[in-house]
């Protein structure tokens, strides 16, 4: 996740315009304002956090702003991956900046425009801030303790969370405060943080040249913005004049409104999007709830009014803090909620329980049944629809895979009028990628003692379908071939019916010291978990008896974690045997052991499989493209008769 820090002090309308631009193109980001002016109320209308360390700053004396931001984030233990310094006249022109950082920051701790080391005044005699620093080097050299400083353009400096923590550790704040008071260095912020990062071991790099081409001092024209937007490697531009009347700012603002006109362009009759309510039994911490969250979050970023409704709460509610949702087990509350928000479409996931409420309120919109796997309860719901017990309310079916689509067709032979849409579970590859393992290791001290040991990963409820007994059997077989291997299980124990049986089996196998159960790991920590499995030299296992289109396999592959899974419908649409992972017959434990053992002992194979898997995910399960296709289908269902 990116945390953007903005320094501003005037023209709140322009600030709000910039914030809308940032959020539109970076929907998962955090934004913090540093109020550098005299008006203590400035920024309150922006609805973003304002750094409490803010203070009035003089032009060309802005050096302390980013330090105040860093220390405040550290004090509050704010969670982020990248901290980015934004000038108030920077604007974004396309989505994907976080994924861009994931790619270009591999192996690096900080990055900036033209970031580089200077060891003498002759390295860049044309650069005024650098020459200023050399003129005061006698003051600054004892503080840095180096024979160099690192310079970069102020705007768009980016620092990893870990390097921010490191550069603040043992920093002589008192000495720095003294220097802030006496220094005359112009644009100190272009050297201070980069140098602090490098001096404590941080690896630095410059943005690719394509970015620097559209970052300068002269306000950019519409023609330049159009060229930048067409360049696949350019995500931001600078400067955009701080005036709402500026043609370039107006052009960029209109670009953010193009999506609402997109459906009109396709021929839809109404201008507004379909507002939707998706109903699920409970908000657990599972794949279905996470897939729903990804969908609703992305729809919300498209300015679609999309809500969730749960009959019961659960540990997954923390994930929905930015999504409008309602929890109630009172049957009539559902109808009341639908009437209140005037939804155009209602989707029931895995159950059509309480559908009678639609008849009570005379609901006139479209109703969709969505299911993610197949078991006795889902078979019963399909029977009701096929036999007309839904009273004709269901007008469309949504499934996550071709495998589940075939189940729908075979169980709905009497309802061939129902369109079936395959909405593959998408994955946000700007969140799930190979990254630092610190987030998960710091949560569970036992994992620190496993450093250097290959770890087998497994995620899911401890129930019969997830086949945890098979997992333990395979793990025992694997330990007989490689005794050092460990097992780290992530599970929502609040919904695991077999937790006691599992614990008894662990004791029976004498595996208590070989296994760690990580209960209810927060969603934002999961990329770190998969990365731990991968970087330990381990393997991710899936032993399920049946799956619709398992999200944990997508998440693992996005983090380049090699997979061994059962060869079942749904899973084998994600994992291609011997290409993006390995699959084994459900009853063949020995094959799974051999496959896992081969991956554990072949580093080159592990890397190749992981790279191919992530590439496949980025193409096939692209978040925005999949949600866009889903939205197009739903809108067609409402505004056209399919």
N, C-alpha and C positions, 0 to 999 in steps of 0.2 A: 504494500500500500504506500502511496505517495503522500507526504505531508508538505503542502505548499505554504511558504511564509511570504506574506505580502507586506511591504512597507508603504504606507500611504498616509496622507494627512489632510487632503482636501478633495472636493468634488465627489461626494458620496454616490451620486448617480453613476458616474464612470466606474467607481469601485464596484458597485453592484453589477454593472454590465460585465466587468471583467470576471467577477465571481461566477456569474451565470455561464460565461464562456468556458471557464475552467471546469465547472461541474458537468457541463454538457459533453465535453470531450474527454473528461476523466471522471466518470460517474462514481468511482469508489474512493476518490481521494478525500483527504482532510485538508482544510484551509484554515490558516491562522493569520489574523491581522495584527500588525504592529502599528499602533497609532503614533506617528512621529510628530504630530502637531499640537497646537495649544488647546484645541477644542476637545474636552474630555468626552463629549457625546459623539464625536465622529466615529462612524462605523457601526453604531448600534443598530441601524436599520439593515445592515448587511446579513444579519442572522448567522454569523460565524463567530467562533471564539476570538476574543481580543486578548493578546498577551498582557497580563497584569504588570509586567516589567516595562511596558511602553512608557516613553517619556519624550518630550519635545527634542527634536534633533535639528541641527543646522545643516543647510545644504553643503555638500562636500565633506560633512563630518558625520557620516552614517555608519562608521565602523562598528559600533557596539550593537547595532540592531540585531544582527544574526547571532551574536553571542548571547544576547538576552533571550532570544527565541530558543537557542540550544539548551541553555541552562534551565529554562522553564519546562521544556519538554522532558528533560532528564529528571527534574524534581517531581514532576507529575507522573513519571513512568509511562508517558504516552507511547502507544504501540504504533510503529510505522517501519517501513523498510528503507525508504529514501526521503531525505529532507532536501527540498528544492527551494532556492532563493528566487523569488519572482519580483522583477520591477513592476510597478503599477501600470506600465504601458506595454506589457507582454500580453499577447493573445495566442490562443491555440487555433489550429486550422484543420485538424483531423484527430480521430481517436487512435489509440495505440501507443501513446507515449510511454506508459508503464512497461509494456512488452518490449518497446525499444530499449528502455533502460535495462531490463532483464538481460537482453542480448548484449548490449555494449558495455555493461558494467561487470560482465563475467571476468573475475580475476582482478577487479579494480575496486577501490574504496571511495574515490571521488572523481568527478569529471566536470569540466567547464569549457567555455568557449576559449580556444587558444591557451588552455592551461599548460604551463610548463615551468621548468626550473630556471632561475637566473643566478649566475654566480659572479657577475661583474656588470658594471654600468654599460659595457660595450655589447652585452647580449641583446638589448633592445633599447638603444639610445633614443628612439622616436617615441617611446611609451612614457608619458608624463608621470603617471602614478609610480611606475618603477623607478624613475629618476628621482622622484621625491623620496622614495624609500631609501635609495642609496645615499641621499643627502643627510638622512637621519639614521644611517645604519649603526652609528655608534650608540644610539639609544636602544635600537631594536635588537641588535645582534646578541647582547647578553640575555635578553628575554627569550629569544628563539633558541639560542645555543647552537646555531648552525652557521655554515659559511655560505648560505644561499637563502633565497626565499622563493616561494612558488607563486606565480601570478596567473590571473584569469579575469575575464570579464565578470562583473558583479552578477548580472542576471543569469539565471539558469544554472548556477552552481548546484551540484547535486552531491550529497554525502550519504553514505550508508549509515544506518542506525548505529552499527557497531563502532564505526570510526568516530562518530560524534561522542559516544561514551568514552572512547579511548582518549580522544584529544582533550576532553574535559577533566580526565583523571590526573590528579597532581598538578593541574594548571595553577600557576601563581596568579590568582585573580586580583590580589591586592596590587601587584606590580602592573598587571594589565590595566587596572583602573587608573593608576597613576599615568601610564602612557597615554590612555585615552584623553586625559586632561591636558597634556603638554604637547602632543604630536601635532604637526602641521602637514602630515602626509595626506595628499589628495587621494580620495577613493581608497582608503585603507582597506575597506571590505573586499577589494580585489586581490589582496595578498594575505591578509591575516589568517583566514580560516583554512585556505589551501595549504599554507605553510605549516600551520599547527597539525593538520592531518598528515602531511608528508613526514614531518619530523618524528611522529610517533609510529612510523612504519607503514603508513597508508600508501597504497599504490595509486598513482594518478594517471589520468589520460585526458586528452582533448576530445571534444565532440568531433565527429567526422566533418569534413570541410563543407558538405552540403548544408549543414545547419548554420555555420558561420556566415554563409552567403546571404542569409536573410535576417541577420542580427547586426545592427549597426547603430548609427547616431541620427541618420536622416529618416524622418517618417516615411513609411512605405506606401507606395501607390497601390491602387486596386489591381493594376496590371501585374505588379510584383507579387501581390498576394495570390492572384490567380495562378501564376507560375509556381509559387511555393506550394500551393495546395495540390498541384498536379505532380509534384516531386514526391515519390513514395517515401523518401528518407527525411522529409522536413515535417515537423510536427508543430512548431511554434515560430512566431515572428516578433520582431522588435525593431523599432518602436512603432506603436500605433498612437497617434495624437490623442491626448486626454481631453477629448471633447465629443459629446454625443452627436454633434453636427458634422464631425469629420467623416468624409465619404468612405474612407477605408474601414473605420469602425462600424459605420452603418452597413457596409457590404458584409463584414464578418458577422454582424448581428442577424442579418437576413439569412445568412447561411445556416444559422442555428434553427431557423424557422422553416427550412425547406422540407424537413421530414413531414410536418403536418400536411403539406401540399402533395406529398408523394402519392398518397392513396387516391386523391382527386385525379392526379395524372394517370393513374391506372384505371380510372373510370368509375370509382365509387361515387354514389349519389350524395352522401352526406359528408360534411367537412370534418365533423368530430370523430374521434376514434371510438370504437366500441368500449364502453366501460365494463369491466369484468369482475366477477367474484369467483374465487376458486375455493372449494370446500373440501377439507380433509378431516379425518377422524380426530387426530391429535397432532400436536406440534412436537413430535419426537426429534431426536438428533440422528436421523437416518437419511438414506439416499433420496427417498421420495420428497421429503421435506426440504432437503438441500437443493434438489433439482427445481422444485417449485420456487424456492427463494431466488435462485439464479434467474428464473423466468420473470418473476415479478419485479425484481430489481432492475432488470434490463428494460422491461416495459415501462417502468416508472421513469427511467432515463430518457425514454422516447416520448415522455409527456402523456403516457396512457394512464388512465385512472384504473388501476388494477389492485384489488384487495384480496386478502386471504381470510378464511373463516374456519375456525377449529371448534369442534364440539368439546374438546378437552385440551388443556395446556400440555406442557412437557419441557424437557431440557433444551429443546430447539428454539424456544421463544427468543432467546438472546440474539439469534441470528436475524430475527425479523424486526429489530429495533428501528430500521429505516423504512419499513414496509407497513402500510396501513393494514391492520388485521384486527379480528375480533374473536373472542373465545366465549362460548356459552353452550351449555348442555340443555338449555331450555328450548324446547322445540319451536315455539312461536317466535323466539328471538331471531331465527333465521329469516322468516318472512318480513319481520319488522326491519331488519338490517337491509334487506334487498329493496324494500320500498323506500327507505330513507335515502339510499344512494342511487336509486334508479338505474340499476345495472342493465346493460343490454344483453349480456351473456352470463350464464351461471355454469360452472364446471364442477361436477362431483368426481372426486378421486377415490377409486377403489371401492366405493359404496354409494348407493343411491338412498341411503337412510334419510328419512325426513323429507323426501321429495313431495310429500303431501302438502307441505307448506306452499309450494308453487301454485297448487290448485286453490288453496285458501286465499291467496292474495291475487289470484287471476294473473299470474305472471305471463307477459306477452313476448318476452325475449326468447333467445335461443338457449337450449340446454345441451351440454356436452357431458358424456361419460368418458372419463380417462382412467385407464388402469395400467399398472406397471409390472405385472407378473401374472401368475396363474396359480390359484389355490381353490379350495372348496368354497370359500366365501365369495370370491370373485366369480366363480362358476355360477353361483346362485344368483348374483346380480345380473350376469349376462342372460341367464334363463328368464329372469323377470322382464328384461328388455325384449328378448326374442319373442316372448309369449304375449307381449302387449301390456304387461302389468304397469309399465311406466306411463300408460294412457297417452302414448304418443309424444310425450314431452321431449324425450331424447332426440336430438336432430343431428348429432355428429359424435364420432368416436375418435379419441386421441390415444395413441400408444407410443412407447419409446423406441420400438425396434420392429424390424420386419418379422421377427419371430413372434412377437406378441400380436402383430397385425394378422398373422395367419390364425392365431387362436381366436381373435375377434371374428374373423370371417367364418370359421367353422362353428362358432357358437351362436352366430346371428344369421343363420340361413334364412329365417323368415323376415329379416330386416335388411335386405340388400339395398334398400333406399338410403341407408345411413352411410355417409362418406366417412372413410377412415383415414386419418392423417397420422403419419409417422413423425413425431416430434422428438428427435434424438436428444437425449440429455446433453446439453452443451457444457463446456467447461471454460472457466475464465482463466486463460493461460497467463494473464498478467498477475494473477494471484497464485496459481499453482505452477511452479517451476522449481528447478533445482536451486536450493538456496541454503542459507546458514541453518545449522541444526541447533543453534543455541536456544531458540524459543522452546523447543520440546525438552531438551536436555536439562534446562534450568528448572523446568516444572517437576521433573522426576530425577532426583539425585542418583538413584540406582543406575540410570542410564550412563552417568559419568564413569562409573566403574566398568562399563562395557566398552569403553573406548578402545578401538583397534580390533574389536571382535565382530564377526559377521552376524547380522541380526535378521531374522525372518520376521516379516510383518504380516498382520492379518487384521481386518476391520470388519465388524458386523455384530449383530445381536447374537447372543449365545442361545441359539435355538436349533431345532432339528434340521430346518432347511439350510441354515448356514453351515451345518455339518461340522461342528467344532470337534466332534469325536474323531472325524477323519483327519482334521488338522493335527491333533495330538499324535495320532498314529504315524502320520508322515514326518512330524518333527522328531519322534523317537527314532524312526528309520534313518533320518538325516544325521542325527547325532551319532549313530553307530558308524557313520562314514566320516563325519567331521565333528569331533567331540566339542570343539570350542563354540559352536553355533548357539545363539540365544533366540528367544521368541518374545516379541513385543506385540501385545494384542490391544487394539483400541475398540472399546465397546460401550454402548449406552446401557449400563447395568440396570438402569431403572426399567428397561423394557426387555430384559433378558430373562426368559422363564427358566433357563437351565443353569443359572449361575451356581447354584448349590451342587448340582451334578458335576459341573465343570470343575469346581474346586476339589471335589472328592476324587475325580479322575486324575487331576494333577498330583494329588498326594499318592494315589495308587501307583502312578508312573514314577514317583520320586523326582518330580520336576520343579519343585517350589523355587529352587535357586536358579533355575534356567529360564523361567518365564516371568514377565512383568505384565500385569493387567493395568492398562491406562484408562481409567473410567471417564467417560464424558469429556473428551478432549475438545476444547473450544475450536470452532471451525477455522478460525484464523491461524491456529497452530498446526493444522493438518499438513500444510505444505512442508513444514519443518520436520514433521514425523516421516513423511514419505522420503524426504531428502536424507534423513538419518539412515533409513533402511538402505537406500542406494549408496550413500557415501561410506557406509560401514562395510560394503562388499557383500551385502545381503540380498535377499529376494523377497518379493511380495507374493503371498499365497492367497488363493481364493479356492475354497473347497465346497461351494454351494451346490445344492442339488438342483435348484432352478433359480433363474434370474430373468428379469425383464430386459434390463440394459444397465448393469451395475455402475453406479457413479464412482465407487471406490477404485475400480479399474481405470476409469478415465483420469481420476486424480493422480493415481500412482504413475500412469504413463506420462502425464503432463510434467511430472517431476523426474522423468527419465529413470524411473525405478523398474527394473526387470521383473516380469510377472510370470508366474506359473499358476494356471487356473484350470478348473474342470471344463471339459469340452461340452458345454451345454448351450442351448439357444439363448441369445442375448449376449452372453459373455463372448462367444466366438464371433460375434459381429464386431467386437472391439479388439480382441486379441487374435491376430493371425498367426497360427502356429509356425514357429521357427523364423518369423519375420519381426513381429512386434511383441513377441513373448512366446510362451510355450503353453500348450493345452494337453490335458491328459484325460482318459476315460474315468468317469466317476469312481469306478470300482478298482482302478489300477493304482494302488498306492505306490508300488515299486517304480512305476514310470515317473510319477511325480517326484519321488526321491532322487532318481537319476537325473531328471531335468534340473532340479534345484541344485544338485551337487555339481553339475556341469557349469551352471552359471556362477556358482560360488568360486569355482576354480579357473574360470576363463575371463580375465578382466577385459580383454578385447571384445569378446562376444557380448559381455554385459553392456559395454559402452555402445556397441553397434545396435543392439536391441533397444536400448533406452533412447538413443537418438532417433531411430526409425519410428518408435512408438510416439514420441512427442511430435514429430513432424506430421504423423497421421492424425493425431488429435487436433493439432492447430488447423488442419485443413477440413477434416470431416466434422469436427465438433465445435467449430468457431461459434462463440457465444452470440454475437450480434447477428450473424448471418442466419443461424438457426432460429433465433427468436423472431427475426424479421419474416422468415418464411411462415412461422407459426401465426404471427399477427396477420399476415396477408391472407392466410387460409381462414382464420376466424372472421376477419372482416368480410371476406367473400361469403361466408356462411350467413352473415347477418344482412349484408346489403345486396347480395345477389342470391338467387336460388341455385345451389349446386345441383 
